[in-house]
Amino acid sequence: MSEKPIRVGLIGCGDISPAHLNSYKACGYEVAGLCDLIIERAEKRRREFCSPDTFITTDYHELLAMPDIDIITVATPVVGHAPITIDALRAGKNVACEKPSTLSLAENRAVIEEADKAGKKVIFFSSRFRWSEAELAKQFIQDGDLGDIYRVHVQFYRRRGRPGIDIIPDATWFIDSARAGGGVIMDMGQYFMDMVFNLVGWPQVTAASATTFRGFPFDLPAGTPFDVEEHCTFLARCENNLSITFDMAWISNNPPTRTFIILGTKGGIRIDDSANSFTFYHDKGDPWKQMNTTSEWKDKTSSNDNIYKNLVKAIRGEDADIGTTPRQALAITELTQMVLKSAKENREITRGEIV
């Protein structure tokens, strides 16, 4: 006897919603309803992805009241993530929420408390970078091929890619700290933090030192808030003598760049998008034999599909890596808050100062 199809409800029908709707189709889920504050957006997504009788509404509480929904997807600006996630948990739903998880540590802790009470699964889509080449890196690390990891470096540059300005111009909430919480660190930084932490075992970050920059020209309607960083560079000090640096830019006079370097006592890994390569550097037991193994392999399955498939496995009682959990999201928010406070105060910030 086949299992009953998973039924989902989507809250937020903006620019990211097609990714979720495509994953629903790929995973064989039934769309029970769509919600957006602008009803025309919900109608548009219904025409594009759903049957004509799919329920649509401007009030997400109407979706939460539907008894046959298994998963609620929260795809709103960040300011809505925690309140809607908590309401969904109280309505007995599992939740798949967009990244970043929340605007504050207090919101993260509230989500953890409600998820524990409800006994339901919550994941955040910060985990989209756990696949592709990262899946191969994880295998090398788990096999002990890198030895003790002591250093990780991430560099990400866009040439011109500020959301709400250079790309997806309608999404100006990305550049408003009240709705987004920050700039590139909240947008792309959450992915990189999750990917790195997931590879190195979620170490405790003890301190962070950061700088941010905003200063490129822009053309926005008068009165549009723009108070977030365009570039962020920071060092995270972790337990076990591990240091991690991130250098991230929405906009730069530089070619598009996405590079990861992981250094260990037995080997190192470099993932370089510009070269479309994954390289493992090692010496095969002889400190003077410098050997390189390069591969173009990557897991090409949609990360969105992987996250949803694993979430359903977990809901059904199977052991699965379900993406960024509420407690993992709390660790990411802790580092984010340390970084933003460090940049603002021009000094290193310890974890004890923000928790």
N, C-alpha and C positions, 0 to 999 in steps of 0.2 A: 504494500500500500504506500503510495507516494505521500510525502509530507505536504501539508497545506502551504500554498504560496505565501510568501512574505508580502504583507501590505504596508505601504509607506505613505507618509504625508510630508509634503515639502513646504516649508515656511521660508519664503524669500524667493522671488522669481526673477532676480536680476542677472548680472553677467555670468556668475558662476553656476547658475542653476542648470544650464544644459549639460555640464559635466555630471551632475548628479542624475539627471533624467536619462542620460545615455547609460550610466552605470546600472540604473534600475532595469533598463531593457536588457543589458548584457547579463545581468544576474537573474533575470526571470521574475522580477518583483512586480506586483500590481500597484499602480498608483491610485490611492484612495482619494486624495484631494490635494489641492494646491492653494497656497495663501500668499497674498501680497497686499501691501497697503494701497498699491495702485492696481485696481482690478483689471485694467487693460493688459498689464504684464502677465497676470495669471491667465487671462484669456489667450494671450499669445502663446504661452508655453503649452496650454492645453491643445491648441490647434497644431502645434509643432510635434508634440510628443505623446499625447494622451487620446483617449476616446472622447467623443463629444459629450458624453454624460458624466465625465469626471467632475467631482464637486470642486467648486472654487469659492473663495471667500476672502474678505479683507480682515477678518477677525480670527487670529490663530486659535483662540479658545474653542472655536467651532470644530476645528480639526482635532484638537485634544479630546473633545467630547465623543468622538467617534470610537466605539468600542472595539472595532476590528482592525485598528491600526497597530502594527507591531513596532515600527520604527518611525520616529519623527526626525527629519533632517532640518537643521537650523542653518540657513544660508543668508542671514541678514548681516548688516554691519555689526562690528564687534560689540557695540553698546547694547545690542539685543541678545547676545549669546547667553549670558548667565541667566537673566530673567526668564527667557523662553525655555532654556534647558531645564531649569528648576520647575517651572510650571508643567513641562512635559513629564518629568519624573513623578511629580505628584499625581499626574493623571495616569500613571502606570505604564508609561511608554519607555522603550529604549530610545537612546538619542545618538544621532550622528551629527556633530556640530562642526561648522567651519572653523578654520583657524583665523586669528589667534583665539585662544580659549576664552579669555576674559580681559577686562580692563584693570583688574586689581587682584591682589592676593586674597582679600576678603571674599571676592566673588568666587575664586577658585575653591576656597575652603567651604563655601556654602554649597557648591556643586558636589564636592566630595561627600559632605554630610547628607545631602538629599539622595545621592546615588546609593550610599550605604543603607539608608533607611528604606529606600524603595526596592533594593535588591535587583536593580536594573543595570544594563550596560550603558556606559557613556563613552564615546570616543570623539576625539578631535582630529581634524584633517591636517594637523601639523606633520603627520607621519607620511605624507605623500613621497618624501625622498628616501624612504626606507627600501625602495626597490631599485630597479635599473642596475647600475654598477655597484650600488651599496650592498646589494644582496651577495655579490661575489666577495666584496671586502669583508663582509660578516663571516663568510665561510673561512677565509684565510685567518681572521682573528680568532675564531672559535677553535680552529685547528692548532692554534699556538704558533703559527708561522711568523708572527710579528714579535713574539716575546712580550716584554713589558712595554706597553705604549706610554710614552712620556711627552709626546708633542703632536698636536693637530693644528693644521692651518686651513682656513677656508677663505677663498676670495671669490666674490661675485660682483661683477660690474655690468650694468646696462649702459648702452650708448645714450639712448634717450628713452626712458621708460618709467616716468612718474605716473602712477595711476591717478586719474582725475585731471591730468594736465597733458601729458604726452600720449598716453594710451587710455582706453576706456574712459573718455572724457566726462561721461555722465556720473561716474563714481567719485565725486569730489569728497565723499566721506573719508576716503583714504588719507587725505591731507589735513583732516580736522582732528586734532588730538582728543577732543571731547568725545568723538564717535569712534576713532580708530586706536587711540592710545599712544601712537607713535607712527613713524614713517617706515623706512625700509626695514628697521629692526622688527616691527610688528608684522609687516607684509611678508617679506622673504626670510627674515632672520629666524622666524619660528620654525620654518622647514629645516634650516641648516642646524639649528640647535638640536632639534629632535633627531635628525640623522646622525649627528656626531655623538650625542649622548647614548643613543641606541647602540651604536657600534662599540663604544668604550665602556658600557655597563652602567650608565647613569651615576657617575661619581658626584659627590657633594662638591658644589662650587663654594669656595671659601671667601673669594674676593674678586672684584672686577675693576678694571680701569679703562675708561673709554673717552673718545672724542666723537663729536658729531659736527656735521656741516650742513648748512642750507644757504644758498646764495646764487643759484642759477636763475636766469630770467624766466618769466612765465607770463601767460596771458589768461587771466581769469576774470569772470564778471566781478564787478565791484561788490564788496561785502562778503566774498567767498572766503571762509577761513582757510588759511594755509600756515600752520604753525608746527609742522613736523620736520624731522631731519631727512635730507636727501642722501647723505653719506654717513656711515657709522663704522668706526673702527674700535675694537676692544680686545683686551686680554682678560681671559677668565683663569683664575688660579684654582686648581682643584686638589682634592686629597690625592695622596699617593704620588706626589711630585708631577702630576700631569698639568700641562699648560695648553690652553686652546686660544687661538686668535681667530677673529673674524674681521674681514674687511669687505664691506658691502655698500654698493652704490646703485641707486635708482637711475642716476644720470651721471655721465662722465665723458671726458674727452679721451676715450680709450675704447679699444674693440670690446665687444661683448665677451665676458670672461666668466667661467665657472670652473674652479679648480679646488680639489681637496688633496691635502697631503697628510698622511698618517705615518708617524715615525715610531718604530719600536726597536728594542735591543737586538732582535734577530732579523728584522726585515722592515721594509717600508712600502707604502702604497701611494701612488699618485693617480688621481682621476682627473683627466683634463678634457673638458668638452670640446675645446678648440681643436684638439688632435683626435677626438673620438676614440680615446684609448684609456685603458686601465693597465697600469704597470706595477708589478711586484718586484721590488729591489731586494736582493738578498746575497748571501755569500756561500751558501750551501755548507756551512760548518767550518769553513776556512776564512779567517778574517781578511785574507788578501785576495779571495776570489770574488770579484764583483760581477754578479750575474743579474740579468733583467729578464722578466717574463711579461710580455705585453699581449693583451687580448682586446678585441673589439666586442666581446660578449657583453650583453646586458639583458636583464629581464625586461622584455618589451610589453608585458601585460600592463594594462592601465592601472596605475596606482590606486585610482578611485575604485576600480573593480575589486582589486585585492583587499582594500579596506572593508568594503561592504561584504564581500564573501566571508572574510574572517570574522566580521562582527556577527553575522548570522550563525557561523559555526559556534561562536562563544555563547550566543543566545540559546542555542540548542544543546549546550553542555559540553562541547568539544574544546580541547585545548588549542588555542589559536592566538597569534600575535595580532591583537585587535586594533592596533594603532595607538595614538597618544591617549593614555588613560588619564582620568582626572588628577591622579597624584603625579604623573609625569608632566602634565600640563602645569601643575603648581611649580615644579622645579624649573620649567622654562620661564614662567612668569617671574619667579624669584631672580633669575639671571637678568631678564629684561629690565626689571625694576632697578637692580644694581647698576646696570649699564646706563640707563637714562639718568639716574641720580648722580653717577660719577661724571657724566658729560656736563650736567648742569652745574655741579659744584666744583668741577675741575680738580678732582682728587680720587684716589682709590676708595672704593666702598666695600666694606665687609658684609657678609651675609647677615650678621647680627644686627646691622643697622636698618635692615628692611623687614626682617621677620619679627 
